[in-house]
Amino acid sequence: MKRNNPTEAILAMSGGLIVFYLFYKITVLLIIALCLIVVGLSSAFITSKITWLWLGFAKILGYINSRIILGVIYYFILFPIAMLKKFFNRKNNLKSNPSNFFIREHVFIKTDFEKPF
């Protein structure tokens, strides 16, 4: 479901600014929130432009953050685990089976294809 209501976006932005004002006591945040509310109630054109800018910023930020989060997960979690597994399993893997490839000598018959699962 796609929601495209600029008034809701302005209300969410001003609500977020008010919450940040309550935590950090920065009066500029409260002033900006009140200005957003006034603009949101008075002008539909300006409201739609502010919403368009905000959603464009959110899309860019989401694009960047997803790459940063995935990169951090890969380089700090998955890569070290793979290196540790490779380091500790090297001796056992080389002695028992130097290759994962094996030759299968099997002649296919009609019943192999009738019920494959």
PyMOL commands that place a pseudoatom at each C-alpha (Angstrom):
pseudoatom trace, name=CA, resn=MET, resi=1, chain=A, elem=C, hetatm=0, pos=[0.000, 0.000, 0.000]
pseudoatom trace, name=CA, resn=LYS, resi=2, chain=A, elem=C, hetatm=0, pos=[1.515, 3.281, -1.087]
pseudoatom trace, name=CA, resn=ARG, resi=3, chain=A, elem=C, hetatm=0, pos=[0.682, 6.297, 1.009]
pseudoatom trace, name=CA, resn=ASN, resi=4, chain=A, elem=C, hetatm=0, pos=[1.233, 9.669, -0.572]
pseudoatom trace, name=CA, resn=ASN, resi=5, chain=A, elem=C, hetatm=0, pos=[-0.327, 12.186, 1.789]
pseudoatom trace, name=CA, resn=PRO, resi=6, chain=A, elem=C, hetatm=0, pos=[1.910, 15.240, 2.255]
pseudoatom trace, name=CA, resn=THR, resi=7, chain=A, elem=C, hetatm=0, pos=[-0.015, 16.364, 5.338]
pseudoatom trace, name=CA, resn=GLU, resi=8, chain=A, elem=C, hetatm=0, pos=[0.810, 13.099, 7.122]
pseudoatom trace, name=CA, resn=ALA, resi=9, chain=A, elem=C, hetatm=0, pos=[4.481, 13.480, 6.215]
pseudoatom trace, name=CA, resn=ILE, resi=10, chain=A, elem=C, hetatm=0, pos=[4.555, 17.047, 7.589]
pseudoatom trace, name=CA, resn=LEU, resi=11, chain=A, elem=C, hetatm=0, pos=[2.821, 15.843, 10.749]
pseudoatom trace, name=CA, resn=ALA, resi=12, chain=A, elem=C, hetatm=0, pos=[5.370, 13.032, 11.160]
pseudoatom trace, name=CA, resn=MET, resi=13, chain=A, elem=C, hetatm=0, pos=[8.308, 15.392, 10.629]
pseudoatom trace, name=CA, resn=SER, resi=14, chain=A, elem=C, hetatm=0, pos=[6.956, 17.938, 13.123]
pseudoatom trace, name=CA, resn=GLY, resi=15, chain=A, elem=C, hetatm=0, pos=[6.164, 15.185, 15.626]
pseudoatom trace, name=CA, resn=GLY, resi=16, chain=A, elem=C, hetatm=0, pos=[9.705, 13.867, 15.343]
pseudoatom trace, name=CA, resn=LEU, resi=17, chain=A, elem=C, hetatm=0, pos=[11.130, 17.331, 15.859]
pseudoatom trace, name=CA, resn=ILE, resi=18, chain=A, elem=C, hetatm=0, pos=[8.949, 17.824, 18.936]
pseudoatom trace, name=CA, resn=VAL, resi=19, chain=A, elem=C, hetatm=0, pos=[10.150, 14.508, 20.384]
pseudoatom trace, name=CA, resn=PHE, resi=20, chain=A, elem=C, hetatm=0, pos=[13.763, 15.547, 19.801]
pseudoatom trace, name=CA, resn=TYR, resi=21, chain=A, elem=C, hetatm=0, pos=[12.977, 18.890, 21.453]
pseudoatom trace, name=CA, resn=LEU, resi=22, chain=A, elem=C, hetatm=0, pos=[11.646, 17.081, 24.529]
pseudoatom trace, name=CA, resn=PHE, resi=23, chain=A, elem=C, hetatm=0, pos=[14.858, 15.044, 24.828]
pseudoatom trace, name=CA, resn=TYR, resi=24, chain=A, elem=C, hetatm=0, pos=[17.481, 17.653, 23.966]
pseudoatom trace, name=CA, resn=LYS, resi=25, chain=A, elem=C, hetatm=0, pos=[15.750, 20.968, 24.849]
pseudoatom trace, name=CA, resn=ILE, resi=26, chain=A, elem=C, hetatm=0, pos=[16.898, 22.729, 21.664]
pseudoatom trace, name=CA, resn=THR, resi=27, chain=A, elem=C, hetatm=0, pos=[14.363, 25.468, 20.998]
pseudoatom trace, name=CA, resn=VAL, resi=28, chain=A, elem=C, hetatm=0, pos=[15.196, 25.682, 17.283]
pseudoatom trace, name=CA, resn=LEU, resi=29, chain=A, elem=C, hetatm=0, pos=[13.657, 22.225, 16.836]
pseudoatom trace, name=CA, resn=LEU, resi=30, chain=A, elem=C, hetatm=0, pos=[10.402, 23.409, 18.389]
pseudoatom trace, name=CA, resn=ILE, resi=31, chain=A, elem=C, hetatm=0, pos=[10.331, 26.510, 16.185]
pseudoatom trace, name=CA, resn=ILE, resi=32, chain=A, elem=C, hetatm=0, pos=[10.936, 24.446, 13.038]
pseudoatom trace, name=CA, resn=ALA, resi=33, chain=A, elem=C, hetatm=0, pos=[8.208, 21.990, 14.077]
pseudoatom trace, name=CA, resn=LEU, resi=34, chain=A, elem=C, hetatm=0, pos=[5.704, 24.790, 14.620]
pseudoatom trace, name=CA, resn=CYS, resi=35, chain=A, elem=C, hetatm=0, pos=[6.622, 26.361, 11.265]
pseudoatom trace, name=CA, resn=LEU, resi=36, chain=A, elem=C, hetatm=0, pos=[6.108, 22.998, 9.562]
pseudoatom trace, name=CA, resn=ILE, resi=37, chain=A, elem=C, hetatm=0, pos=[2.689, 22.657, 11.172]
pseudoatom trace, name=CA, resn=VAL, resi=38, chain=A, elem=C, hetatm=0, pos=[1.664, 26.156, 10.060]
pseudoatom trace, name=CA, resn=VAL, resi=39, chain=A, elem=C, hetatm=0, pos=[2.915, 25.597, 6.510]
pseudoatom trace, name=CA, resn=GLY, resi=40, chain=A, elem=C, hetatm=0, pos=[1.270, 22.159, 6.410]
pseudoatom trace, name=CA, resn=LEU, resi=41, chain=A, elem=C, hetatm=0, pos=[-2.090, 23.628, 7.356]
pseudoatom trace, name=CA, resn=SER, resi=42, chain=A, elem=C, hetatm=0, pos=[-1.908, 26.716, 5.154]
pseudoatom trace, name=CA, resn=SER, resi=43, chain=A, elem=C, hetatm=0, pos=[-0.336, 25.749, 1.808]
pseudoatom trace, name=CA, resn=ALA, resi=44, chain=A, elem=C, hetatm=0, pos=[-0.802, 22.466, -0.002]
pseudoatom trace, name=CA, resn=PHE, resi=45, chain=A, elem=C, hetatm=0, pos=[1.764, 23.393, -2.672]
pseudoatom trace, name=CA, resn=ILE, resi=46, chain=A, elem=C, hetatm=0, pos=[4.587, 24.116, -0.205]
pseudoatom trace, name=CA, resn=THR, resi=47, chain=A, elem=C, hetatm=0, pos=[3.613, 21.047, 1.812]
pseudoatom trace, name=CA, resn=SER, resi=48, chain=A, elem=C, hetatm=0, pos=[3.938, 18.814, -1.245]
pseudoatom trace, name=CA, resn=LYS, resi=49, chain=A, elem=C, hetatm=0, pos=[7.347, 20.317, -2.097]
pseudoatom trace, name=CA, resn=ILE, resi=50, chain=A, elem=C, hetatm=0, pos=[8.648, 19.852, 1.468]
pseudoatom trace, name=CA, resn=THR, resi=51, chain=A, elem=C, hetatm=0, pos=[7.375, 16.263, 1.434]
pseudoatom trace, name=CA, resn=TRP, resi=52, chain=A, elem=C, hetatm=0, pos=[9.004, 15.633, -1.945]
pseudoatom trace, name=CA, resn=LEU, resi=53, chain=A, elem=C, hetatm=0, pos=[12.352, 16.920, -0.643]
pseudoatom trace, name=CA, resn=TRP, resi=54, chain=A, elem=C, hetatm=0, pos=[12.047, 14.918, 2.579]
pseudoatom trace, name=CA, resn=LEU, resi=55, chain=A, elem=C, hetatm=0, pos=[11.186, 11.664, 0.828]
pseudoatom trace, name=CA, resn=GLY, resi=56, chain=A, elem=C, hetatm=0, pos=[14.006, 12.201, -1.683]
pseudoatom trace, name=CA, resn=PHE, resi=57, chain=A, elem=C, hetatm=0, pos=[16.439, 12.723, 1.203]
pseudoatom trace, name=CA, resn=ALA, resi=58, chain=A, elem=C, hetatm=0, pos=[15.086, 9.581, 2.882]
pseudoatom trace, name=CA, resn=LYS, resi=59, chain=A, elem=C, hetatm=0, pos=[15.558, 7.562, -0.311]
pseudoatom trace, name=CA, resn=ILE, resi=60, chain=A, elem=C, hetatm=0, pos=[19.170, 8.731, -0.673]
pseudoatom trace, name=CA, resn=LEU, resi=61, chain=A, elem=C, hetatm=0, pos=[19.865, 8.076, 3.009]
pseudoatom trace, name=CA, resn=GLY, resi=62, chain=A, elem=C, hetatm=0, pos=[18.336, 4.596, 2.752]
pseudoatom trace, name=CA, resn=TYR, resi=63, chain=A, elem=C, hetatm=0, pos=[20.492, 3.811, -0.258]
pseudoatom trace, name=CA, resn=ILE, resi=64, chain=A, elem=C, hetatm=0, pos=[23.668, 4.874, 1.549]
pseudoatom trace, name=CA, resn=ASN, resi=65, chain=A, elem=C, hetatm=0, pos=[22.814, 3.310, 4.916]
pseudoatom trace, name=CA, resn=SER, resi=66, chain=A, elem=C, hetatm=0, pos=[21.954, -0.079, 3.456]
pseudoatom trace, name=CA, resn=ARG, resi=67, chain=A, elem=C, hetatm=0, pos=[25.367, -0.276, 1.802]
pseudoatom trace, name=CA, resn=ILE, resi=68, chain=A, elem=C, hetatm=0, pos=[27.134, 0.811, 4.981]
pseudoatom trace, name=CA, resn=ILE, resi=69, chain=A, elem=C, hetatm=0, pos=[25.241, -1.677, 7.159]
pseudoatom trace, name=CA, resn=LEU, resi=70, chain=A, elem=C, hetatm=0, pos=[25.776, -4.551, 4.726]
pseudoatom trace, name=CA, resn=GLY, resi=71, chain=A, elem=C, hetatm=0, pos=[29.462, -3.680, 4.394]
pseudoatom trace, name=CA, resn=VAL, resi=72, chain=A, elem=C, hetatm=0, pos=[29.943, -3.593, 8.161]
pseudoatom trace, name=CA, resn=ILE, resi=73, chain=A, elem=C, hetatm=0, pos=[28.140, -6.921, 8.585]
pseudoatom trace, name=CA, resn=TYR, resi=74, chain=A, elem=C, hetatm=0, pos=[30.245, -8.502, 5.844]
pseudoatom trace, name=CA, resn=TYR, resi=75, chain=A, elem=C, hetatm=0, pos=[33.666, -7.214, 6.903]
pseudoatom trace, name=CA, resn=PHE, resi=76, chain=A, elem=C, hetatm=0, pos=[33.255, -7.442, 10.669]
pseudoatom trace, name=CA, resn=ILE, resi=77, chain=A, elem=C, hetatm=0, pos=[31.074, -10.552, 11.056]
pseudoatom trace, name=CA, resn=LEU, resi=78, chain=A, elem=C, hetatm=0, pos=[30.994, -12.820, 8.001]
pseudoatom trace, name=CA, resn=PHE, resi=79, chain=A, elem=C, hetatm=0, pos=[34.573, -12.356, 6.761]
pseudoatom trace, name=CA, resn=PRO, resi=80, chain=A, elem=C, hetatm=0, pos=[36.247, -13.112, 10.143]
pseudoatom trace, name=CA, resn=ILE, resi=81, chain=A, elem=C, hetatm=0, pos=[34.045, -16.163, 10.660]
pseudoatom trace, name=CA, resn=ALA, resi=82, chain=A, elem=C, hetatm=0, pos=[34.977, -17.470, 7.205]
pseudoatom trace, name=CA, resn=MET, resi=83, chain=A, elem=C, hetatm=0, pos=[38.679, -16.872, 7.846]
pseudoatom trace, name=CA, resn=LEU, resi=84, chain=A, elem=C, hetatm=0, pos=[38.542, -18.625, 11.229]
pseudoatom trace, name=CA, resn=LYS, resi=85, chain=A, elem=C, hetatm=0, pos=[36.717, -21.583, 9.706]
pseudoatom trace, name=CA, resn=LYS, resi=86, chain=A, elem=C, hetatm=0, pos=[39.224, -21.783, 6.888]
pseudoatom trace, name=CA, resn=PHE, resi=87, chain=A, elem=C, hetatm=0, pos=[42.158, -21.532, 9.288]
pseudoatom trace, name=CA, resn=PHE, resi=88, chain=A, elem=C, hetatm=0, pos=[40.941, -24.165, 11.760]
pseudoatom trace, name=CA, resn=ASN, resi=89, chain=A, elem=C, hetatm=0, pos=[39.598, -26.665, 9.198]
pseudoatom trace, name=CA, resn=ARG, resi=90, chain=A, elem=C, hetatm=0, pos=[42.565, -26.547, 6.833]
pseudoatom trace, name=CA, resn=LYS, resi=91, chain=A, elem=C, hetatm=0, pos=[44.432, -29.563, 8.249]
pseudoatom trace, name=CA, resn=ASN, resi=92, chain=A, elem=C, hetatm=0, pos=[41.404, -31.840, 8.550]
pseudoatom trace, name=CA, resn=ASN, resi=93, chain=A, elem=C, hetatm=0, pos=[40.047, -30.977, 5.132]
pseudoatom trace, name=CA, resn=LEU, resi=94, chain=A, elem=C, hetatm=0, pos=[43.305, -31.548, 3.244]
pseudoatom trace, name=CA, resn=LYS, resi=95, chain=A, elem=C, hetatm=0, pos=[44.059, -34.932, 4.834]
pseudoatom trace, name=CA, resn=SER, resi=96, chain=A, elem=C, hetatm=0, pos=[40.654, -36.523, 4.463]
pseudoatom trace, name=CA, resn=ASN, resi=97, chain=A, elem=C, hetatm=0, pos=[39.567, -35.244, 1.073]
pseudoatom trace, name=CA, resn=PRO, resi=98, chain=A, elem=C, hetatm=0, pos=[41.643, -32.896, -1.069]
pseudoatom trace, name=CA, resn=SER, resi=99, chain=A, elem=C, hetatm=0, pos=[38.698, -32.197, -3.378]
pseudoatom trace, name=CA, resn=ASN, resi=100, chain=A, elem=C, hetatm=0, pos=[34.951, -31.928, -3.032]
pseudoatom trace, name=CA, resn=PHE, resi=101, chain=A, elem=C, hetatm=0, pos=[34.492, -33.344, -6.514]
pseudoatom trace, name=CA, resn=PHE, resi=102, chain=A, elem=C, hetatm=0, pos=[33.678, -37.018, -6.810]
pseudoatom trace, name=CA, resn=ILE, resi=103, chain=A, elem=C, hetatm=0, pos=[32.905, -39.182, -9.802]
pseudoatom trace, name=CA, resn=ARG, resi=104, chain=A, elem=C, hetatm=0, pos=[29.507, -40.822, -9.768]
pseudoatom trace, name=CA, resn=GLU, resi=105, chain=A, elem=C, hetatm=0, pos=[29.205, -43.918, -11.881]
pseudoatom trace, name=CA, resn=HIS, resi=106, chain=A, elem=C, hetatm=0, pos=[25.455, -44.188, -12.324]
pseudoatom trace, name=CA, resn=VAL, resi=107, chain=A, elem=C, hetatm=0, pos=[23.469, -45.319, -15.327]
pseudoatom trace, name=CA, resn=PHE, resi=108, chain=A, elem=C, hetatm=0, pos=[20.098, -43.611, -15.456]
pseudoatom trace, name=CA, resn=ILE, resi=109, chain=A, elem=C, hetatm=0, pos=[17.065, -45.772, -16.075]
pseudoatom trace, name=CA, resn=LYS, resi=110, chain=A, elem=C, hetatm=0, pos=[13.414, -44.963, -16.762]
pseudoatom trace, name=CA, resn=THR, resi=111, chain=A, elem=C, hetatm=0, pos=[12.314, -45.052, -13.105]
pseudoatom trace, name=CA, resn=ASP, resi=112, chain=A, elem=C, hetatm=0, pos=[14.827, -42.340, -12.184]
pseudoatom trace, name=CA, resn=PHE, resi=113, chain=A, elem=C, hetatm=0, pos=[12.864, -39.849, -14.282]
pseudoatom trace, name=CA, resn=GLU, resi=114, chain=A, elem=C, hetatm=0, pos=[9.330, -40.947, -13.350]
pseudoatom trace, name=CA, resn=LYS, resi=115, chain=A, elem=C, hetatm=0, pos=[9.497, -39.853, -9.706]
pseudoatom trace, name=CA, resn=PRO, resi=116, chain=A, elem=C, hetatm=0, pos=[12.315, -37.346, -9.349]
pseudoatom trace, name=CA, resn=PHE, resi=117, chain=A, elem=C, hetatm=0, pos=[11.373, -36.320, -5.802]
for i in range(1, 117): cmd.bond("trace and resi %d" % i, "trace and resi %d" % (i + 1))
show_as sticks, trace
zoom trace
